[in-house]
Amino acid sequence: MRTRKTSRSSAAGFTVLEILIATVILLVGIIGVAEMVPRALDMDLRNRDSSSGIMAAQRQLEQMIKLPIDVVSGGSPTDYSFLDTDSNVDYVGALPNPAIAGPTQAPPGPVQSGCPLTNGLIDFSQVCNATGYSRQVTPGFGPNFDVRWNVITFYGNDNGTIRPVLKRIAIAGRATDGSLSIPTTLNVLVAP
């Protein structure tokens, strides 16, 4: 009688150790992806708030640059102003002081007015005490936004009448709900 010897081939299957190692590697990958999902959602929320803040600031800026550089329609006797689409009086730079000069007299130097700037950017860490240079915007969805601006007005002498010849407007919007969205300052030069 013949007896057969059966031997196990090493290629017949996986060992328990190989399966455990593969499972550990798979779990590490799944956990890594699972940790990225909440971070991605948080970044998406921050980006949405930042984009909405920029859109609110841009809407306000578009109203400002459509107007003549020396618009005065209600408001302060010391600032250029206009009535925006929401019926708010907004200021867009200081009126010249004095407004009348001799025909050859040099105009006053540039005048800065509005919310505080730091390194050319709207500074939301400081309180904006300039009336008419900020607005709370409610877009109808998501958080409300604090939109602030600063205007530097440059003057020229037009035969004895001091007029603005250039304005630099810096404007930014930031969510008021305490989110960590980073405000982006939009800068524009406006000339007549």
LINZIQUI-V98165 format. One record per run of one state. SS is the DSSP state (alpha for helix, beta for strand, coil for the rest). FROM is the first residue (numbers start at 0). LEN is the number of residues. Records with the same first field share a line. If there is no record, write none. Layout:
BEGIN
SS = FROM-LEN + FROM-LEN
END
This chain:
BEGIN
coil = 0-15 + 66-5 + 72-6 + 83-5 + 94-5 + 100-10 + 114-2 + 118-2 + 122-11 + 138-5 + 158-2 + 175-10 + 190-2
alpha = 15-51
beta = 71-1 + 78-5 + 88-6 + 99-1 + 110-4 + 116-2 + 120-2 + 133-5 + 143-15 + 160-15 + 185-5
END
